[in-house]
Amino acid sequence: MRTTRGLLLSGVVLLAAVGPSAPSAAPERATEQLKAARLDQATYAWRLSGARVTKASAPVRTPQGLLVTDYTVEARATGTAASNPVRKATFVFTGTVFSPFADRPGQKAGQWYLHGSWTITGAGADPSLLKGRHNPFVAEGNLDAALAANPAEQGALPVQAAVVLEPSQVGGRWTRGTGTFVGNGRLEGVLKADVTLHPTMTSAVQ
């Protein structure tokens, strides 16, 4: 009995001397290293030029305000940033324009609000790949701007818009980001976005 008690006491003393083992930081470091290896940051920028309004419906009077239900613009898109995966492309914007009669949340009476989606499709796009939801030839997103007048009627109107690059596989990498468009109501100007890129899938598309 004394022998057993002595062994137990010796074990307690040994544990007290050694102390509890500290948790290893290796898993956390490995996770951070993996994230750093998989994600990149870049800036994409395109100059939009030669724009033409392919469709602009007449403003319709609604109980809330004046609404242009279809405003469509097409332009040339030329990549101006070294990191751009698509250099020569076609830009297409499709959206609406709304002017409220009274102040609304986030909107002021008399202002015109441009909202819609856009795509930038590489000139060398493979037609068979364009049938898919995501492919390395297309960047896509949305655009929102508050204007002093209807851009469908005053195309030279200065525009500064917020831009979102929706998750896509442009250039062969899952990409998303936010940025701005600065130009005019015909959407001639510079579209720029700071993006996060996930692992490479294919080589960049020129």
Long-range contacts (C-beta under 8 A, 24 or more apart in sequence): 38-198, 38-199, 39-196, 39-197, 39-198, 40-196, 40-197, 41-194, 41-195, 41-196, 41-197, 42-81, 42-83, 42-194, 42-195, 42-197, 43-81, 43-83, 43-192, 43-193, 43-194, 43-195, 44-79, 44-81, 44-83, 44-84, 44-85, 44-139, 44-165, 44-177, 44-179, 44-192, 44-193, 44-195, 45-79, 45-80, 45-81, 45-84, 45-190, 45-191, 45-192, 45-193, 46-77, 46-78, 46-79, 46-80, 46-84, 46-89, 46-91, 46-120, 46-190, 46-191, 46-192, 47-77, 47-78, 47-80, 47-189, 47-190, 48-75, 48-76, 48-77, 48-91, 48-181, 48-183, 48-187, 48-188, 48-189, 48-190, 48-191, 49-75, 49-76, 49-78, 49-188, 50-75, 50-76, 50-188, 51-75, 51-91, 51-186, 51-187, 51-188, 52-186, 53-152, 53-155, 53-186, 56-152, 57-152, 59-97, 59-99, 59-150, 64-98, 64-100, 64-101, 64-104, 65-98, 65-99, 65-100, 65-101, 66-98, 66-99, 66-150, 67-96, 67-97, 67-98, 67-99, 68-96, 68-97, 68-98, 68-150, 68-152, 69-96, 70-94, 70-96, 71-95, 71-96, 71-97, 71-114, 71-116, 71-151, 71-152, 73-186, 73-187, 75-186, 75-187, 75-188, 77-120, 77-191, 80-190, 81-192, 85-136, 85-170, 85-171, 85-172, 85-173, 85-204, 85-205, 86-120, 86-121, 86-122, 86-137, 86-139, 86-170, 86-171, 86-205, 86-206, 87-122, 87-206, 88-122, 88-123, 88-124, 88-206, 89-120, 89-121, 89-122, 89-123, 90-120, 90-121, 90-123, 91-118, 91-119, 91-120, 91-187, 91-191, 92-118, 92-119, 92-121, 93-117, 93-118, 93-143, 93-187, 94-118, 95-143, 97-147, 97-150, 97-151, 97-152, 99-150, 107-146, 108-146, 111-146, 111-147, 111-148, 112-146, 112-147, 112-148, 112-149, 112-150, 112-151, 113-144, 113-145, 113-146, 113-147, 114-143, 114-144, 114-145, 114-146, 114-147, 114-151, 114-159, 114-161, 115-142, 115-143, 115-144, 116-142, 116-143, 117-141, 117-142, 117-143, 118-142, 118-143, 118-191, 120-170, 120-191, 122-205, 122-206, 124-205, 124-206, 125-205, 134-168, 134-169, 135-169, 136-169, 136-170, 136-171, 136-172, 136-201, 136-202, 136-205, 137-170, 137-205, 138-168, 138-170, 139-165, 139-168, 139-170, 139-175, 140-165, 140-166, 140-168, 141-165, 141-166, 141-193, 142-166, 143-181, 145-181, 147-185, 151-184, 151-185, 151-186, 152-185, 154-185, 155-184, 155-185, 155-186, 156-184, 156-185, 156-186, 157-184, 157-185, 158-183, 158-184, 159-183, 159-184, 159-185, 159-187, 159-189, 163-191, 163-192, 163-193, 164-193, 165-193, 165-195, 169-201, 170-205, 171-197, 171-204, 171-205, 172-200, 172-201, 172-202, 172-203, 172-204, 172-205, 173-197, 173-198, 173-199, 173-200, 173-201, 174-198, 174-199, 174-201
